[in-house]
Amino acid sequence: MRVLLLYPLFPKTFWSFEKILELIDRKVLLPPLGLITVAAILPQEWEFKLVDHNVREVTEDEWAWADLVILSAMIVQKQDLLDQIREAKRRGKKVAVGGPYPTSVPEDSLAAGADYLILDEGEITLPLFVEAVQRGEPQGIFRANGEKPDVTGTPVPRFDLLELDAYDSMSIQFSRGCPFQCEFCDIIVLYGRKPRTKTPQQLLAELDRLYELGWRRAIFMVDDNFIGNKRNVKLLLRELKGWMAERQYPFTFNTEASVDLAQDPELMQLMMECNFNAVFLGIETPDADSLELTKKFQNTRSSLVEAVQTINRAGLRVMAGFIIGFDGEKTGAGDRIIDFVEQTAIPTAVFGLLQALPNTALWHRLEKEGRLLGSTDGNQFALMNFTPTRPVEEIAREYVHAFCTLYEPKRFLNRVYRHFLHMQPSPCKVPFQMPSWVELRALAIVVWRQGFKRNTRWQFWHHFFSILKRNPGVWAHYVTVCAHVEHFLEYRQIVRDQIESQLAAFKAEEQRLAANKPVPPVEAIAS
């Protein structure tokens, strides 16, 4: 069986960081970990080729070679997933699909022509699919029926199938599931609330494979909450600490975690000793009432400001996600996010308008209340797909204002400086390596634009030399994050234009509906 693994396009957004990737001559931030794990689970006597559509197009030879096309996608990849299913069927290929989006909305993939739906988690459903193919069944839907696999049996992903030079960071996964119950989140719907972890030996085997393949850059632990099972993650980190030291720290790590990381100094210290340098926190909003309503209770148990500052001082750069449009949200939510980000000096704050994802608790509640307006493609530039509790225009304008304010270049550079000034340097003794020509070129571009071309020049040079003098151990990391504004600066206008366009369409639709509304009888008005 010759299998073409095809990963659909992500739309270009401020999450994709393509302007930063251009600086360092990379094409994509992260690889398709799900598909290379699928390749490892399927029979190894099958032949595999992988094409990441974010890196390049499928060649005619690859289309002709394939007996079967397998695709996996998240909801934000919806459009290209459906397009590629249709293209494969046009070429007479059998098509199988899986992943988060097909699992949540399987009918879309069926309508596009998919022959096989391999839903839920592949450790359970891929063997069912293989058995069906070997029996000669031309189609089928394979589900786990509520069962969650033991991930200690998951094989090492087929990293060898990737075009490694295309990626800025590599992906690995230690755990699945999250213990919390945030109403808007689809992770607990897909993977459950009991975090299941691999063994330390499994993860080290994955790192061994990457090391053998020559990977020496960043690795993102894609767990939706890396510390969901603190006991097991500490067991991993104690093993990883020695592995990294023996190999002179070939990787840097970053991940996603809940804010209760700040309450565990031992865990943060272990992460630092393993060469973790950044963590993404789902802050969502500084408004306690909104957090309570959306059931993100873990963010209400202690001061969010203190949590961010504690994690930052421990030596981990904080990235954070924010959302505007929660029910009951009061006017000025955008300004409160600005104030929170400035107070905590979080350099990279990514946020969007709230979307109700399929089959989440939020989706079902809004549907029951008659407020759900339709599906979503997961694009944070889109207006909400439900009727909010305050005017849509007010929410959208606060969103645009907050984004454009936070990524004003002077503000951004000042936050980066304040964030790194008091950050503890890494305790890892990483050998010095001469920067590559690509890295030197990227540094030159950043220095020219921020230190000479723009009106940020005074801040840039003041902060640059101050970091060198007062906290030199974080200097390289600091300059790397300064480069991020090259991406967000361009997206300030893109965000503004897209939201304004959607608001105009929204108003036009409101006017059309009002014009078509039946006029009540005179007697009804009089009464």
N, C-alpha and C positions, 0 to 999 in steps of 0.2 A: 504494500500500500504506500503510495507516494502522497504525502500530506503537505499542503501549503498552509502554513500558519500566517494569518494576515491580521495585522493590528490596525484598526481604523484611525483616521485623522482626529486630532483634537483641534477645535477652533482656536484661532490665535486670540489669546486674552492676556490680561496682566498676570495670570497664574502661569503662563507658559514661559515667561522670561526670555523670549526669543531675542530681544535686543541685547541682553547680557550674553546669551549663547553666541551671538554674532561676534562679540569681542574676543571670545576664546576659541572660535572656530569649531564649535560643536553645533549639532543640529537639533538635539532633543535633550530635555532635562533628565528623563528617566526612561528605562526600557520597559517592555511589556512582561513583567514578572509572571503574570497569570499564564500567558501562552507558553513560556519556556518551562513552567511547571507542568502544564498539560503535556508538553512533549516528553517530559520525564516520566509521567504516569502511563502514557500510551505504550503499546508493545515496542520494544527497542529494535526489533527486526524491521519495523516500518521505517521508511525514509522521510526525512523532514527538511523543509526549507522554511525560513521565516523572513517575512517582509514587514517591516514597520512602515506603514504608510506616512508616518511623520518624518521618516528619513528619506524614503524614495518610493517611486512607483514600482508596481509589479511588472516584470519584463514579459514579453510575449513567450519567451522560452519557458519561463516559470509557470505561466498559465497553462501552456501546452503540456508541461511535465506532470502537473498535479492530477491525481485521481480524486482527491478530496480536499476541500477548502474548509479550514476551521477558523472561526473568528471569535474574538472575545471583546467586550466593550463595556464602558461605563456610560451613563446616560448622556453625558456631554458629548460623546462620540456618536450619538444616535444617527445623525444624518449620513455620515460616511459609512457606518455599519450597514444601513439599509441599502445604500448605493452599491456597496461592494457585494452584498448578497445578490442583488439583481444582476450585477456584472458577471459574477461567477455562474449564475444560472443561465445567463445569455450565452455563455461559453460551454454550456452543457455539463457543468461540474456538479457533483454532489456537495452540499453545503451543510456544515454543522456549526451551531453557534452556542455560546455560553457566556458566563460572566455576570456582573451585577445588573446591567440593564436588561438583557434578555431574561434573566431570572425574575426581575420585577415586573416586566411587561412582555411576556412571551408572545402575545398575539401580534405584536409589531413585526417580529422576525418571521413568524409564520406567514403573515400577509405579504412580506417581501419575497417569500419563496424558499425559506430555509427548509431543508429536508429533516434535519435532526436538531432537537433542542436538548442540550446537555446542561441542565439547570442545577442550581444550588452548588454544593461544593464537589469538585471533580474527583476527589479521592473515592467518593461513593458512586457518582453517576458516570464517570468515564468507563469503568469496567462494564457497566450495564450497556453502554453504547458500543463498546468493542464486541461484546457478545452478540449484540443485534446485528452488527456489520458482518461478523463471521457467519451468522445464520442466513445472511443474504437479505435482511429486511431493508427495504428501500427508504424507510422513514421511521421516526419515533420520537417520543418525548420521554426524557429520563429525569426523574425527580428523586430526591432523598427522603421525601415524606416525613420531614421533621427531624430526621436523624442527622447528627453532627459527627463528622469523622474525627478520629484520633490522629492529630497531625504529627505524632511521633513516627508515623509510618510514611510520611511524605518524602519522596526522593529528592536528591539534589537537583535543582533546576538545570536545564540544558543551556547554561550560559554560553557554551561554544557556538550556539546558533546565532548569537547577536553580532551585529557589526559594532564592536566595542568602541571604536574611535568616534562614533556618532554621538555618544552619550556623555553628558557632564558628570552624572552620578550613576552608581549602580544601585539596584534594589534587592533587598532581602527581607524576609519576613520571619519573625520569631513567634508571634501569637496572632490569633484571630478571636474576634469578639470583644465586647466592652461591658463592664459591670454596671454602667449607668443607664439612664432611661430618657435621654433627651428626646423630646417629642418630634423634632424635625429630622432626626438622624435615621438613615436607612441601614447603618452598620448593624445595629442590634436586630433589625428585621432579617438581614441576610445571614449574619454569623452568630447571633445569639448574645446573651448577656453573661455567659460564663466563659471567660477567656481560656482558650486552649493553647498550650505552648508546645513548641518543639523541645527536644532535649538540648543541652549545651553542646553535646557532641555532634548533633545534627547541624547546628548552625556553624560550628567550627569547620565541619566538612564542606559546607557551602563556601566559607571564606577560603579554605584550602584550594578549592577549585578556582575561585577568582584569582587567587595569588598565583596559581600555576599558569593561568591564562595571561598573566602579566598586568592585571589591573592594579593600579597604584593611586587611585584617586578617591573621591568621596563615596561613601555608601549611605544610602537612606534606608533606615529601618521603617518599612512601610506600615507597620502595625498601627491601627487606628488609635490605640492607646497602649503604648509600649509598656507602661507600668500597671496595666490592668491586673496582672498577677505579680505583685511585688516580690513574693517569695521566690518564684521561678526566675524572674528577671535578675535578681541578685545572684542566684546560682549561676546563671549565664555569665554575668559580668565578672564574677570572680575567676571563671575559666578563661574568659576573653582577655582579661588583664594580662595573664601570663603569655597567652598566644601572641598578643600584640607586641609585648616587650621582646619576646624571642626573635621576632621578625623586624624589629626596629620601627614599629608603628607605620606599616605600609598604607593604612587607610585612616581617614577621618570619618566619624559617624555623625549623623543627625537623625532625628526622629520626631514623632508626635506623642504628646503625653497630656494627661489631665493636670490641672493646676495643683492638685495635692502632692505633686512632686516636691513642692517647696517645703512640705512638712517632713521630708525624709532626707536629712543631711547625709546619711550613709549612702543612700542610693545616688544622690548627686555626686558624691565624691567618687564612687565606683565608676560612674559614667565618665567623669573627668579622667580617671586613671586609665580608661579604655580609649581615650582620645575622641570622645564625643565633644562637639563644639557648638551645637545648636539644637534647639527644641521648639517645635511648633505647638502652641497652646490654643485651644478653642475658647477664647474669652467670650465671644459672641456679642456681649453688651455689658456695660458697667451698671445698667439699670437692674437692681435686685428684683423688682416686681416682674419684669419680663423674664428673668432667669427662673423665677419661681413658676410662672405660668407655663413656660416651655419645658419645665421639669429638669432643668440643668442645676439641680440642687447642690452638686459638688462645688459650684462656683459661688455659693452663697454662705458657705460655712466659715470663711475667714476673709480677710481683706485681700481683694484681687491685686491691689497696688503693691501690698507687701509681698504677696506671692511672686509677682513678676520681679520685683527688686531682689528678693532672696535668690531666685534662680539665676538672675543676671550676675549677682555678686559671686555666686559659686563658680562662675566661669563659663556658663552656657549662654550663648546668644539667644534671645527670645524672639521668635516670630509669632504672630498672633492673627487669628481669624475673627472677624466681626460681621454681624448681620444687622440690617435695618429692616423694620417692617413687622416686628412682633405684635401680637394682639395686645391691646391696652397700652401700647407705647405712647408716651407723652411727646408733645412737640419739643423739638430741640435734641432729639436722640443723636443726630449727627454731630452736633456741637459737643455733646457729652462724650462721644467716642474720641473726638479730637482732643478734648481735655485729658482723657484717660491716657491716650497714647503719648501726649506730650509729658504728662506727669511721670509716666513710667519709662520714657525715652525708648520705647520699642521702635527700632528702625523700620522693620518691614511689617506693616499692618495691612493684611489683605481682607477685603470685605465685599459683600454684595447684598443685594436685595433678597429677602427671604423667599424661598421657593418651597412649595409643598411637593416633596418627592413621592412617587407612587408607593402606596401601601405602608407608608409611615403612619405613626399615630396622629401626626398633624393632618395628613391627607384624609384619614378616615373621619377625624373630627370635623374638618371643614366640609367634607362631603355630606355628613349628617346635618350640618347647620345650613346647607344649601349655599355655601360661599365659594365652593371650588369652581374655578372658571375653565379648567382644562388641564392638559398635561404640560410638562415643562421639558426643555432640553438641557436643563442644568446650567445654562449660561448665566453668569452673574450680571451680565449687562441687560438682562431681560427684566421687564416689570413683573411684579408678583403674579402668579397664576391663580390668585384667589382675591376675594374682596376684603381688603384690610379694614381695621377699625378706625383709621383716620384717612384723610384724603390721599389718594395715590400720588397726586402731583406734589403734595407737601413732602411725602416720604422720599420720592425720587429726587427732588431738589436738594433735600438734606444729604442724600447719598452722594450726589455729584459734588456738592460743596465740601463735604468731608474728605472725599478722595482728592480733590484738587488742592485743598488746603494742606493736607498731610504730605503731599508729594511736591509742594513748592520746594525748589532745590535748597534754599537756605535752611528752611525748617528741617528738611530731611538730614542734611549734613550735621546740623546741630544735634539732632537726636542720636545719630550714629556716634558722634564724638562722646556725648554724655553716657551712652550705653557702654562703650568700651573703656571709658576712662577708669572705672572702678571694677572692671571685670578681672577676676583672678586668671592669670595665665595658665596654660595647660601644664600639668606636672610631668607630662610625657617627654622624654628626651629624644626628640625626633632629629635624626641626622640632617645636616644642612644639604640641600640639593640646589644646584644652579637652576634658576628659572629658565623655562624654555623660551624660544623666540616668540611663540604665540603669547605667552604670559607677559613678556617684556613689552610686546606691541600693545596688549590690552592696557597695561599700566600706563604706557605713554599716552594713549588716547584719553584715559580717565584724567590724568594729570593735565593734559592740554585743555580739555573741555572745562574741567572744574577749577583748575588752578590758574588759567589764563583767559580763556575765551569768554566765560560767563561772569556775572557779577558775584559769583560765589568765591572769587579768588581769595579774598581776605580770610573768610572762614576756613577755606580749604587748607591754606598754608599754616594758619594758626593752629588748627586742629592736628594737622599732619605732624608738625614738629612737637606739639605738646604731647601727643601719644608716644612719639619716639623717646621723649625725655621722661615722661611720667609712668608709662606702662608699655615699654618696648616689647614685652613678650606677646602682646596681642596685635602688633603692628600689621602683619601680613593679613590677618583675618579682618582687621579694621578697613584696610584699603579695598579688600574684596567687596565688603558690604557697601562702601562708598560708591562702587560701580553700579549698584542696583538702581540708583536714581536714573541712570541712562535708559532704563526700561520704563520706569514709572512716569518719567517726565513726558514721554511721547503719549502715554495712555491717558494723561489728564484730558487732552482734547478729544481723544477717541471716546472716552467715557461720556464726556459732555455731549458730543454729537449724537451718539447712539441713544442716550436717554432722551434727549430733546426730540429726536425723530420719533421715538416710541410714544412720548407724551402727546405729540401732535396727532399721531394716529389714534391714540386713545380718546382724545377730545373730539376728533372727527366722528368716531364711532358713537360717542355719547350723544353728539348733536343729531346724528342720523337716527338713532333710536328714539330721541325725544321728538323728532319731526314726524316719525311714523306712529307715535303713541296716539291711540284714539282719544278724541276730545270728549270729555264727559258731557252728558245732556245738561241743558240749562237748568232744569229743575233740580238736578243733583247738585249743581254748583250752588244754587240758591239755598238748598237745605243745609 
